[in-house]
């Protein structure tokens, strides 16, 4: 049986999360996503990246310290404004 959890009950702010983005692989996508993340959780980010088997997509992972639920929500919303972003985890 699957149990649903409310993230507010699981996360105790401030906390560090892994913010993962799946996107079309194109020049500069990593820096554009990093700019969004930096606006919401300022730091000097160098994301871990992994290409898909065919090289068409890239997974970008950022370890981010967040202070509030609203900060997390805003970061997830804004990252979808970057052209080519397909999914976040």
N, C-alpha and C positions, 0 to 999 in steps of 0.2 A: 504494500500500500504506500502510495506516495503521500508525503506530508508537505503541506504548504507552509512556508515560513515567511513572516513579515521581516523584511531586512532591517527595519527599525528595532526589532527585538534581537537580531543577530549582531548588528554592528553597534559598537560603542565608540562614539566620536570623541576625539579625533581618532582616526585609524588609517592604516595603510591598506590600499586595495590594488589589485591587478586590473588595470583598465585595458581591455583588449579590443582592438578594432580589426575587422576584416574588410579589405578594400581591393579595388582593381589596382594591379601593379602598374604604376606610371611614375615617371620622374617627378620627384618633389612631394609625393603623397605623404611620406613620412614626416617631412618638415611642416606641411600644412596641418596635419593632425597634431603634431607636437605643439604648434602655435595655439591651437584650441585648448589643449590640455593645460598649457602654461598659463593661459588667461584665467583658468579656473582654479588651478593649483600650482602657483608659481614655483618653478625649480628649473634646473638645467637638465632637460630630459634628453636621453639618448635611448630611444626605444629598442627593445629586442625585436628583430624581424625574422620572419620565416616565409619563404616563397612557397606557393602551391607547387605540386608536381610539374605542371605544365608552365609555371612561371606567369600565369595570367593574374593571379591574386597574391596578396601579401597579408600576413598577420602581423600586427604591430602590438607590442605589449609594453605598458608603462606601469611602473610601481609608483603609486600616487598617494600622498597623505592628504586626506580630506577631513574637513572640520564639521560639515553639516550635510544632512540629506539633501537640502536644496542645492548645495554646491555640486553634489554628485548628479542630481537630476539635470541641472543646467549644462554640465559637461557632456552628458549623454545626448541631450537635445542638440547642442551646438555642433557636435562632431558630425552629425548627419548633414550639415550644410556644406561639408567638404565634398567636392565632386569625386565620385567613385567609392565612397564609403557605403558598404553593403550591410554590415552587421556589427553590433557591439556585444561584448560579454562582460 
